[in-house]
Amino acid sequence: MEITWLGHSSFLVEDSKGRKVLMDPFDESVGYPIFQGEVDIVTISHYHFDHSYTEKVKFNHIADKAGFFYLCDIPVAGIPSYHDKMQGAKRGENMIFIIEMDGYRICHLGDLGYILSEDEVKSLGKIDVLLIPIGGNYTINGKEASELAKHIDSHIIIPMHYSTAALSFQLDGLEDFLTHMKNGEKIGLNKLSINEKLIGENQVKILNYK
């Protein structure tokens, strides 16, 4: 399985059979190059401009609601949550998506705006790769993200939705999250390949968006 960070909260996940899932694609105003290509599934956590741009994407299925689905023989779970600490009163709802590819469970938290409860964390099940927002302002911040990540206790953590030189609006950077996690490996690429059994917990992998 290969996970490619496209920038912001968008990832392209491809399994050993060549099936592709695009997660939270953004429009050109965000600052990164937009995705243009063909995929099997698009997941959308919420319909804001920086998470739901599909005009240049060819796809077979779109997942944007709660429930459990088999799309292109890929298990997809949509779990409802909120974009803020006020049960959606400020920024609306947010959908957490879990996909299973090549035997790995990947959880994309979208624009999660609060720390999940113990029951909500249990509902996720065992997660292999956690894609978590850390930039604050519109989502949980670095400290909150570190607390939640340790509670979820995945093998690999990939931070997203934080400030970079390309991003066109203000978010916090990586520093606060890494300080509280006390680990972080810079991959140097925008891709992470996973082909073996995962061991260890809460290993932070920092992908390069370029």
C-alpha positions as CSV (number, residue, x, y, z in Angstrom):
1,M,0.0,0.0,0.0
2,E,1.2,3.5,-0.8
3,I,0.0,6.7,0.9
4,T,0.7,10.0,-0.9
5,W,0.2,13.3,0.9
6,L,-1.1,15.8,-1.7
7,G,-1.0,18.7,0.9
8,H,-3.4,20.0,3.5
9,S,-5.7,17.2,4.4
10,S,-5.7,15.4,1.1
11,F,-4.2,11.9,0.6
12,L,-4.2,9.4,-2.3
13,V,-4.1,5.8,-1.0
14,E,-3.3,3.0,-3.5
15,D,-3.4,-0.7,-2.7
16,S,-1.5,-3.6,-4.2
17,K,-4.3,-4.2,-6.8
18,G,-4.0,-0.6,-8.1
19,R,-7.3,0.6,-6.5
20,K,-7.1,4.2,-5.5
21,V,-8.9,6.2,-2.8
22,L,-8.7,10.0,-2.8
23,M,-9.4,11.7,0.5
24,D,-10.5,15.3,1.1
25,P,-9.4,16.9,-2.2
26,F,-9.0,20.8,-2.1
27,D,-9.4,23.5,-4.7
28,E,-6.8,25.8,-6.2
29,S,-7.2,28.5,-3.6
30,V,-5.5,26.4,-0.8
31,G,-2.1,26.8,-2.3
32,Y,-1.0,23.3,-3.3
33,P,-1.5,21.8,-6.8
34,I,-4.9,20.3,-7.2
35,F,-5.4,16.6,-7.9
36,Q,-6.3,15.8,-11.5
37,G,-6.7,12.1,-12.2
38,E,-8.8,8.9,-12.0
39,V,-9.6,7.1,-8.7
40,D,-12.0,4.5,-7.6
41,I,-13.4,6.3,-4.5
42,V,-13.4,9.9,-3.1
43,T,-14.0,10.5,0.6
44,I,-15.2,13.9,1.7
45,S,-15.2,14.7,5.4
46,H,-17.3,17.9,4.9
47,Y,-18.2,20.3,2.1
48,H,-15.8,23.1,2.6
49,F,-13.6,24.4,-0.3
50,D,-10.5,22.9,1.1
51,H,-11.9,19.3,1.5
52,S,-14.4,18.7,-1.3
53,Y,-13.1,19.7,-4.7
54,T,-13.8,17.0,-7.3
55,E,-14.3,18.9,-10.6
56,K,-11.0,17.6,-12.0
57,V,-11.3,14.1,-10.6
58,K,-12.8,11.1,-12.3
59,F,-14.2,8.7,-9.8
60,N,-16.6,5.7,-9.5
61,H,-17.9,6.3,-6.0
62,I,-18.1,9.1,-3.5
63,A,-18.3,8.6,0.3
64,D,-19.6,11.6,2.2
65,K,-22.0,10.2,4.8
66,A,-22.2,8.0,7.9
67,G,-22.5,4.2,7.5
68,F,-20.6,1.1,6.4
69,F,-20.1,0.5,2.8
70,Y,-18.2,-1.8,0.4
71,L,-17.1,0.3,-2.6
72,C,-15.0,-1.4,-5.2
73,D,-14.6,-4.2,-2.6
74,I,-13.0,-1.8,-0.2
75,P,-14.5,-1.5,3.2
76,V,-15.4,2.1,4.0
77,A,-16.8,3.4,7.3
78,G,-18.1,6.9,7.8
79,I,-18.4,7.9,11.4
80,P,-20.1,11.2,12.3
81,S,-18.3,13.8,14.4
82,Y,-18.1,17.6,14.7
83,H,-16.0,20.4,13.2
84,D,-15.9,22.3,16.5
85,K,-16.3,22.0,20.3
86,M,-20.0,23.0,20.2
87,Q,-21.4,19.9,18.5
88,G,-21.4,21.6,15.1
89,A,-23.1,24.8,16.1
90,K,-20.1,26.9,14.9
91,R,-18.7,25.0,11.9
92,G,-21.0,22.1,11.3
93,E,-20.5,18.3,11.1
94,N,-17.4,16.4,10.2
95,M,-17.2,12.8,8.9
96,I,-14.4,10.5,10.0
97,F,-13.5,7.9,7.4
98,I,-11.9,4.5,7.9
99,I,-10.8,2.5,4.9
100,E,-9.3,-0.9,4.8
101,M,-6.8,-1.7,2.1
102,D,-4.2,-4.5,1.9
103,G,-5.2,-5.5,5.4
104,Y,-4.4,-2.1,6.9
105,R,-7.0,0.2,8.5
106,I,-6.4,3.9,7.7
107,C,-8.4,6.5,9.6
108,H,-8.8,10.1,8.3
109,L,-10.2,12.4,11.0
110,G,-11.1,15.2,8.6
111,D,-11.5,18.6,10.2
112,L,-12.1,17.2,13.7
113,G,-12.7,20.1,16.1
114,Y,-12.7,18.4,19.5
115,I,-11.1,15.5,21.3
116,L,-13.1,12.3,20.8
117,S,-14.7,10.7,23.9
118,E,-13.6,7.3,25.1
119,D,-16.7,5.7,23.5
120,E,-16.0,7.5,20.2
121,V,-12.4,6.3,20.2
122,K,-13.6,2.7,20.9
123,S,-16.0,3.0,17.9
124,L,-13.0,3.5,15.6
125,G,-11.5,0.1,16.4
126,K,-7.8,-0.7,15.9
127,I,-6.2,1.8,13.6
128,D,-3.0,1.1,11.7
129,V,-2.5,4.6,10.1
130,L,-4.0,7.7,11.6
131,L,-4.3,10.9,9.5
132,I,-4.8,13.7,12.1
133,P,-5.3,17.5,11.8
134,I,-2.9,19.4,14.1
135,G,-3.0,23.1,13.0
136,G,-5.6,24.5,15.4
137,N,-7.8,27.5,14.5
138,Y,-10.3,25.3,12.5
139,T,-9.5,22.0,14.1
140,I,-7.8,20.5,17.2
141,N,-4.4,22.0,17.9
142,G,-1.1,20.3,18.3
143,K,-1.5,19.5,22.0
144,E,-5.0,18.3,21.6
145,A,-4.0,16.2,18.6
146,S,-1.2,14.6,20.5
147,E,-3.6,13.6,23.4
148,L,-6.1,12.1,21.0
149,A,-3.5,10.3,18.9
150,K,-2.1,8.6,22.0
151,H,-5.6,7.6,23.0
152,I,-6.3,6.1,19.6
153,D,-2.9,4.4,19.7
154,S,-2.3,3.6,16.1
155,H,0.9,2.2,14.7
156,I,1.7,5.2,12.4
157,I,0.5,8.8,12.7
158,I,0.7,11.2,9.8
159,P,-0.1,14.9,10.7
160,M,-2.1,17.0,8.3
161,H,-3.9,20.3,8.1
162,Y,-1.0,22.5,9.3
163,S,1.0,25.4,8.1
164,T,3.5,25.0,5.3
165,A,5.2,27.5,2.9
166,A,2.5,26.6,0.3
167,L,-0.6,27.0,2.4
168,S,-2.6,30.2,1.6
169,F,-4.2,30.7,5.1
170,Q,-3.0,30.7,8.7
171,L,-2.6,27.5,10.7
172,D,-0.2,26.4,13.4
173,G,2.9,24.5,12.2
174,L,4.3,21.1,13.3
175,E,6.2,22.2,16.3
176,D,3.6,22.0,19.1
177,F,2.4,18.6,18.0
178,L,5.9,17.1,17.8
179,T,6.9,18.6,21.1
180,H,4.0,16.7,22.8
181,M,4.5,13.5,20.8
182,K,8.2,13.5,21.5
183,N,9.0,11.8,18.2
184,G,8.8,12.5,14.5
185,E,10.5,11.1,11.4
186,K,10.9,13.2,8.3
187,I,10.4,10.9,5.3
188,G,11.7,13.4,2.8
189,L,9.1,12.3,0.2
190,N,5.4,12.8,-0.2
191,K,4.8,9.0,-0.2
192,L,4.9,6.3,2.4
193,S,4.9,2.7,1.3
194,I,3.7,0.0,3.8
195,N,4.3,-3.6,2.8
196,E,5.0,-5.4,6.1
197,K,3.4,-6.1,9.4
198,L,3.4,-2.9,11.5
199,I,5.0,-2.9,14.9
200,G,5.3,-0.2,17.5
201,E,2.8,2.5,18.4
202,N,2.4,6.2,17.7
203,Q,5.3,6.6,15.3
204,V,4.9,10.0,13.7
205,K,5.8,10.1,10.0
206,I,6.2,13.6,8.5
207,L,5.6,13.6,4.7
208,N,6.8,16.3,2.3
209,Y,4.0,17.7,0.2
210,K,6.2,18.4,-2.8
